[in-house]
Amino acid sequence: MIDDLTALCFKLLEDKFLSVDNVWEVLGEHHLVKGIASSCLQLLRSETSECLKHRSFLDASEEAIKLFLTLDKMDIHSESELLDACLRYTSSKEDRRDVFRRCFLRDLRVLALDSADLIKVADFLTPEEKISIVSHTSPLTNFGAACSVLSPSLCPISEERSEVIKIVGEHTLTLIPDSKILDTREIYLKMAADCDLYFDYSMDDDEPHHYYIAYGLTLQPKTSIKILSIQIFNDLDFHNEAFGGAESDTRDGSQRARRLFGIECCVSSPGGVKMYQEIKEDAFSATECGTSSSVELSTLVPAGATFVCMVRLKRTGRLRKLRFSEDVLKSINKEATLKAFYRVKHGISLVTFNDELIRHGDKHIYDENAWCVFKSVRFADQGYEINK
């Protein structure tokens, strides 16, 4: 009954405790507490896809499911994605038909489903409900007001629940914040005391090597965007710091990048069509801070497609130890920027000279928490024109 304390508790719940791992359990236990339920629904609305894929969803209480389905907007591709999750939930129960009708039928937007999805729900419907849906979805049978009355057991809303994401102008998705980046001199002075600030990926030229270290950045936008540039960290030049040489200072960004990177971008459509773009060495330009190089692009990525940038490290050099973290990603970027993407992933793998991933057992060597060489990505709406 202390309003200020209540507000602080709910804020702490949202910022420190609630997560994809526990939201279904918390909502099930406290669905009658308005503030807690609201916090849970806010998370479910913003991270719907991840919450539906989590194993705890299958154990969610019916009360939690019913509250969740009252949401008008969700972070999903379409109502079809929600239907598939509903069917997974019911398939884990003994009384599948009763559970579907109790939990999902009244709030599932069947009028937003296509014919293939309607076939999936047919077994859960009565003959009257099937006729009612057909009268609303087929122009051949909708002859008038008498035929267009929807069964009261069905949801009358035909609009998609997925949010329409609009990107206007330029945006920057930051993977590593400036506060985490030490300059070369600072790392050099601390290198004897703290070897965890950088790593050495040099190779002995006398030994034959048959692979590159490859870093991958994967983006899946919710709306069509244009990738304008990607900032990639340069190597650390300890020789210059130790001996004060001017040679490194006079090198431009293209020379630094040429020694470090081989870059390839790929856009994959949901239908499996792939388009590759190899970045030439003269496409690099140096940033003013000297810690990174900017790879200039103009790559269109349609909504739902997957953009992958692969950076292959050459034989010698040192890089900062900077870990990619989804938690940090969310804390340093604007909500509107993050909402433009279904997925932002980073990883490392070993690649042969024939561009084949080296496998370990049955799995590719791919670590999503590996040291990150990507600083940021600049993107804009698909119609954005770059001013030269």
C-alpha positions as CSV (number, residue, x, y, z in Angstrom):
1,M,0.0,0.0,0.0
2,I,3.1,2.3,-0.2
3,D,2.9,3.5,-3.8
4,D,6.5,4.8,-4.1
5,L,7.9,1.5,-2.8
6,T,5.6,-0.5,-5.1
7,A,6.9,1.5,-8.1
8,L,10.5,0.8,-7.1
9,C,9.8,-2.9,-6.7
10,F,8.2,-3.1,-10.2
11,K,11.2,-1.2,-11.6
12,L,13.6,-3.6,-9.9
13,L,11.6,-6.5,-11.2
14,E,11.8,-5.3,-14.8
15,D,15.5,-4.2,-14.7
16,K,17.1,-6.9,-12.6
17,F,15.0,-10.0,-12.3
18,L,12.6,-10.6,-15.1
19,S,14.0,-12.5,-18.1
20,V,13.0,-14.8,-20.9
21,D,14.0,-17.7,-18.6
22,N,11.5,-16.9,-15.8
23,V,8.7,-14.7,-17.2
24,W,6.2,-17.5,-17.8
25,E,6.7,-18.8,-14.2
26,V,6.4,-15.3,-12.7
27,L,3.3,-14.4,-14.7
28,G,1.7,-17.7,-13.7
29,E,2.3,-17.2,-10.0
30,H,1.4,-13.5,-9.8
31,H,-1.1,-12.9,-12.7
32,L,-3.5,-11.3,-10.2
33,V,-1.0,-8.7,-9.1
34,K,-1.6,-5.9,-11.6
35,G,1.9,-4.4,-11.5
36,I,3.8,-7.7,-11.8
37,A,1.5,-8.9,-14.6
38,S,2.1,-5.6,-16.5
39,S,5.9,-6.0,-16.2
40,C,5.7,-9.6,-17.5
41,L,3.4,-8.6,-20.4
42,Q,5.8,-5.8,-21.3
43,L,8.7,-8.3,-21.6
44,L,6.5,-10.8,-23.5
45,R,5.5,-8.0,-25.9
46,S,9.0,-6.9,-26.7
47,E,10.7,-10.4,-26.8
48,T,7.7,-12.6,-28.0
49,S,9.6,-14.9,-30.3
50,E,12.3,-15.7,-27.7
51,C,9.7,-16.3,-25.0
52,L,7.7,-18.6,-27.2
53,K,10.7,-20.7,-28.1
54,H,11.9,-21.1,-24.5
55,R,11.2,-24.5,-23.0
56,S,9.4,-22.9,-20.0
57,F,6.6,-21.8,-22.4
58,L,5.3,-25.4,-22.5
59,D,4.9,-25.3,-18.7
60,A,3.2,-22.0,-18.6
61,S,-0.1,-21.8,-16.7
62,E,-3.4,-21.4,-18.6
63,E,-3.9,-18.1,-16.7
64,A,-0.6,-16.8,-18.0
65,I,-1.4,-17.9,-21.6
66,K,-4.8,-16.2,-21.5
67,L,-3.3,-12.9,-20.3
68,F,-0.5,-13.1,-22.9
69,L,-3.0,-13.5,-25.7
70,T,-4.7,-10.2,-24.7
71,L,-1.7,-8.3,-26.1
72,D,-2.6,-6.3,-29.2
73,K,1.0,-6.2,-30.5
74,M,3.8,-8.7,-30.3
75,D,7.3,-9.1,-31.6
76,I,6.5,-11.9,-34.0
77,H,6.7,-12.4,-37.8
78,S,3.0,-13.0,-38.1
79,E,0.0,-14.6,-36.4
80,S,1.2,-17.9,-38.0
81,E,4.2,-17.9,-35.7
82,L,1.9,-17.5,-32.7
83,L,-0.3,-20.4,-33.9
84,D,2.7,-22.7,-34.2
85,A,3.6,-22.0,-30.6
86,C,0.0,-22.6,-29.5
87,L,0.1,-26.0,-31.3
88,R,3.4,-26.9,-29.6
89,Y,1.9,-26.1,-26.2
90,T,-1.3,-28.2,-26.8
91,S,0.7,-31.1,-28.2
92,S,2.4,-31.4,-24.8
93,K,-0.9,-31.9,-23.0
94,E,-3.1,-35.0,-22.8
95,D,-6.4,-33.2,-23.5
96,R,-5.2,-31.3,-26.6
97,R,-8.5,-30.2,-28.0
98,D,-9.9,-29.0,-24.7
99,V,-6.7,-27.1,-23.9
100,F,-6.7,-25.4,-27.3
101,R,-10.3,-24.3,-27.0
102,R,-9.9,-23.1,-23.4
103,C,-6.6,-21.2,-23.8
104,F,-6.3,-20.1,-27.4
105,L,-9.4,-20.2,-29.5
106,R,-11.1,-17.1,-28.2
107,D,-8.1,-14.8,-28.6
108,L,-6.2,-16.4,-31.5
109,R,-6.8,-14.2,-34.6
110,V,-8.0,-16.9,-37.0
111,L,-9.1,-14.3,-39.5
112,A,-5.4,-13.3,-39.9
113,L,-4.4,-16.8,-40.8
114,D,-3.9,-18.1,-44.3
115,S,-5.5,-21.3,-45.7
116,A,-2.5,-23.5,-44.7
117,D,-2.7,-22.3,-41.1
118,L,-6.5,-22.8,-41.0
119,I,-6.1,-26.4,-41.9
120,K,-3.9,-26.8,-38.8
121,V,-6.7,-25.6,-36.5
122,A,-9.5,-27.4,-38.3
123,D,-9.5,-30.4,-35.8
124,F,-10.1,-28.0,-32.9
125,L,-13.2,-26.3,-34.5
126,T,-16.8,-27.2,-34.5
127,P,-18.6,-27.5,-37.9
128,E,-20.4,-24.2,-37.1
129,E,-17.1,-22.4,-36.4
130,K,-15.6,-23.7,-39.7
131,I,-18.6,-22.4,-41.7
132,S,-18.3,-19.1,-39.8
133,I,-14.6,-18.7,-40.7
134,V,-15.3,-19.6,-44.4
135,S,-18.0,-17.0,-44.6
136,H,-15.5,-14.3,-43.5
137,T,-12.5,-15.4,-45.5
138,S,-14.0,-16.4,-48.9
139,P,-15.6,-13.7,-51.0
140,L,-17.6,-16.4,-52.8
141,T,-19.6,-17.2,-49.7
142,N,-20.0,-13.8,-48.1
143,F,-23.4,-12.8,-49.5
144,G,-24.6,-10.5,-46.8
145,A,-24.9,-9.4,-43.2
146,A,-26.7,-12.6,-42.2
147,C,-23.8,-14.8,-43.4
148,S,-21.1,-12.5,-42.0
149,V,-21.9,-12.9,-38.3
150,L,-18.8,-14.5,-36.7
151,S,-19.3,-17.3,-34.2
152,P,-19.0,-15.8,-30.6
153,S,-16.3,-18.4,-29.7
154,L,-13.9,-16.9,-32.3
155,C,-11.8,-13.7,-32.3
156,P,-13.3,-11.1,-34.6
157,I,-10.0,-9.2,-35.1
158,S,-8.4,-9.7,-38.6
159,E,-5.4,-7.4,-38.2
160,E,-1.9,-8.9,-37.7
161,R,-0.5,-8.7,-34.2
162,S,3.0,-8.2,-35.5
163,E,4.3,-4.7,-35.1
164,V,5.0,-2.6,-38.2
165,I,8.6,-1.3,-37.8
166,K,9.5,1.9,-39.6
167,I,13.1,3.0,-40.1
168,V,13.6,6.6,-41.1
169,G,17.0,8.1,-41.8
170,E,20.3,6.8,-40.4
171,H,20.8,4.7,-37.3
172,T,23.8,3.2,-35.6
173,L,23.7,-0.2,-33.9
174,T,26.6,-0.3,-31.4
175,L,28.1,-3.6,-30.4
176,I,31.0,-2.4,-28.3
177,P,30.6,0.9,-26.4
178,D,33.4,3.5,-26.4
179,S,33.6,3.1,-22.6
180,K,35.0,-0.4,-23.1
181,I,37.7,0.6,-25.6
182,L,41.2,1.4,-24.3
183,D,43.6,3.0,-26.6
184,T,46.8,1.3,-27.7
185,R,49.1,3.1,-25.3
186,E,46.9,2.3,-22.3
187,I,46.9,-1.4,-23.2
188,Y,50.7,-1.3,-23.8
189,L,51.4,0.2,-20.4
190,K,49.2,-2.4,-18.7
191,M,50.2,-5.4,-20.8
192,A,52.7,-6.8,-18.3
193,A,50.2,-6.7,-15.5
194,D,47.0,-7.6,-17.4
195,C,47.4,-10.0,-20.3
196,D,43.6,-10.2,-20.6
197,L,43.4,-6.9,-22.5
198,Y,44.5,-8.3,-25.8
199,F,45.3,-11.5,-27.6
200,D,47.9,-12.5,-30.2
201,Y,46.8,-14.4,-33.2
202,S,50.2,-14.5,-35.0
203,M,51.3,-17.7,-36.8
204,D,54.8,-19.0,-37.4
205,D,55.5,-18.5,-41.1
206,D,57.6,-21.6,-41.2
207,E,54.7,-23.8,-40.3
208,P,52.0,-24.6,-42.9
209,H,48.5,-23.4,-41.9
210,H,45.3,-24.4,-43.7
211,Y,42.8,-22.1,-42.1
212,Y,41.8,-18.6,-41.2
213,I,40.1,-17.3,-38.1
214,A,36.8,-15.9,-39.2
215,Y,34.5,-13.6,-37.3
216,G,30.8,-13.5,-38.2
217,L,28.1,-10.9,-37.6
218,T,24.5,-11.9,-38.3
219,L,21.7,-9.4,-38.6
220,Q,18.0,-10.2,-39.4
221,P,15.9,-7.1,-39.8
222,K,12.2,-6.8,-39.3
223,T,11.9,-4.3,-42.1
224,S,13.9,-3.7,-45.2
225,I,17.0,-1.7,-44.5
226,K,20.2,-0.6,-46.2
227,I,23.5,-1.4,-44.5
228,L,25.7,1.7,-45.0
229,S,28.9,0.8,-43.1
230,I,30.5,-1.6,-40.6
231,Q,33.2,-0.5,-38.2
232,I,35.9,-3.1,-37.6
233,F,38.6,-2.9,-35.0
234,N,42.2,-2.5,-36.2
235,D,45.1,-4.4,-34.8
236,L,47.1,-3.1,-31.9
237,D,50.5,-1.5,-32.9
238,F,52.7,-2.1,-29.9
239,H,55.8,-1.5,-31.9
240,N,54.9,2.1,-32.5
241,E,54.1,2.6,-28.8
242,A,57.4,1.0,-27.7
243,F,59.8,2.8,-30.1
244,G,57.8,5.9,-31.0
245,G,58.1,5.1,-34.8
246,A,56.3,7.4,-37.2
247,E,55.7,4.7,-39.8
248,S,52.5,3.5,-38.3
249,D,51.2,7.0,-37.8
250,T,51.5,7.8,-41.5
251,R,49.8,4.7,-42.7
252,D,46.2,5.3,-43.8
253,G,43.2,3.1,-42.8
254,S,43.3,1.1,-46.0
255,Q,46.9,0.0,-45.3
256,R,46.0,-1.1,-41.8
257,A,42.9,-2.9,-43.0
258,R,44.7,-4.5,-45.9
259,R,47.1,-6.2,-43.5
260,L,44.3,-7.4,-41.3
261,F,41.1,-8.3,-43.1
262,G,39.4,-10.2,-45.8
263,I,35.7,-9.4,-45.8
264,E,32.7,-11.0,-47.4
265,C,29.0,-10.1,-47.0
266,C,26.0,-12.4,-47.8
267,V,22.3,-11.7,-47.9
268,S,20.1,-14.8,-47.7
269,S,16.3,-14.5,-48.4
270,P,13.8,-16.6,-46.5
271,G,13.4,-18.6,-49.7
272,G,17.1,-19.7,-49.7
273,V,18.4,-17.3,-52.4
274,K,21.8,-16.0,-51.5
275,M,23.7,-12.9,-52.8
276,Y,27.4,-12.5,-52.0
277,Q,29.5,-9.3,-51.9
278,E,33.2,-9.4,-51.5
279,I,34.7,-6.2,-50.1
280,K,37.8,-5.0,-52.0
281,E,40.8,-3.6,-50.1
282,D,40.3,-0.1,-51.5
283,A,36.8,0.1,-49.9
284,F,38.3,0.6,-46.5
285,S,38.7,4.0,-44.9
286,A,40.2,5.0,-41.6
287,T,38.2,6.5,-38.7
288,E,39.6,9.5,-36.8
289,C,40.2,7.6,-33.6
290,G,42.4,5.1,-35.2
291,T,41.0,2.1,-33.3
292,S,38.8,0.9,-36.1
293,S,38.3,1.0,-39.9
294,S,35.0,1.7,-41.6
295,V,33.9,-0.6,-44.4
296,E,31.6,1.4,-46.6
297,L,28.6,-0.5,-48.0
298,S,25.3,0.1,-49.7
299,T,23.7,-3.3,-49.2
300,L,19.9,-3.8,-49.2
301,V,18.6,-6.4,-46.8
302,P,14.9,-7.2,-47.2
303,A,12.6,-7.7,-44.2
304,G,13.1,-11.2,-42.8
305,A,16.3,-11.8,-44.8
306,T,19.6,-12.6,-43.1
307,F,22.7,-10.5,-43.5
308,V,26.1,-12.1,-42.6
309,C,29.4,-10.3,-42.6
310,M,32.5,-12.6,-42.3
311,V,35.8,-11.1,-41.4
312,R,38.9,-13.3,-42.0
313,L,42.0,-12.4,-40.0
314,K,45.3,-12.8,-41.7
315,R,48.5,-14.3,-40.3
316,T,49.9,-11.8,-37.8
317,G,48.5,-9.2,-35.4
318,R,47.1,-8.4,-32.0
319,L,43.5,-7.5,-31.2
320,R,41.6,-6.1,-28.2
321,K,39.8,-8.6,-26.1
322,L,36.3,-7.2,-26.3
323,R,33.4,-9.6,-25.7
324,F,30.0,-9.2,-27.4
325,S,27.1,-9.3,-25.0
326,E,23.4,-9.2,-25.7
327,D,22.8,-7.6,-22.3
328,V,25.2,-4.8,-23.2
329,L,23.7,-4.5,-26.7
330,K,20.3,-3.7,-25.1
331,S,21.7,-1.3,-22.6
332,I,23.7,0.9,-25.0
333,N,21.3,1.1,-28.0
334,K,18.0,3.0,-28.4
335,E,14.9,0.8,-28.2
336,A,13.9,2.0,-31.7
337,T,17.3,0.8,-33.1
338,L,17.0,-2.7,-31.5
339,K,13.4,-3.0,-32.6
340,A,14.6,-3.0,-36.2
341,F,16.1,-6.5,-35.8
342,Y,14.8,-9.9,-34.9
343,R,18.3,-11.2,-34.4
344,V,21.8,-9.8,-33.7
345,K,24.5,-12.5,-33.3
346,H,28.2,-12.7,-33.2
347,G,30.6,-15.7,-33.4
348,I,34.0,-17.0,-34.3
349,S,34.9,-20.0,-36.5
350,L,37.8,-21.6,-38.2
351,V,37.6,-21.6,-42.0
352,T,39.8,-23.4,-44.5
353,F,41.3,-21.8,-47.6
354,N,38.4,-23.5,-49.5
355,D,35.9,-21.6,-47.4
356,E,34.8,-24.7,-45.5
357,L,34.0,-24.5,-41.8
358,I,36.2,-26.8,-39.7
359,R,34.0,-29.2,-37.8
360,H,34.6,-30.5,-34.3
361,G,32.6,-33.8,-34.1
362,D,29.2,-33.0,-35.5
363,K,29.3,-29.3,-34.7
364,H,30.9,-26.3,-36.3
365,I,33.4,-24.4,-34.2
366,Y,31.3,-21.4,-33.4
367,D,31.4,-19.4,-30.2
368,E,28.7,-16.7,-29.8
369,N,30.6,-15.2,-26.8
370,A,33.9,-14.9,-28.7
371,W,36.0,-11.8,-28.8
372,C,34.3,-9.3,-31.0
373,V,36.0,-7.4,-33.9
374,F,32.9,-5.4,-34.8
375,K,32.4,-2.0,-33.2
376,S,29.2,-0.8,-34.8
377,V,26.9,-1.0,-37.8
378,R,25.4,2.0,-39.6
379,F,22.1,1.4,-41.4
380,A,19.1,3.3,-42.8
381,D,15.7,2.8,-44.4
382,Q,15.8,1.1,-47.8
383,G,15.1,4.3,-49.7
384,Y,17.9,6.3,-48.1
385,E,20.2,8.1,-50.5
386,I,23.8,8.5,-49.5
387,N,25.1,12.0,-50.1
388,K,28.5,11.9,-51.7
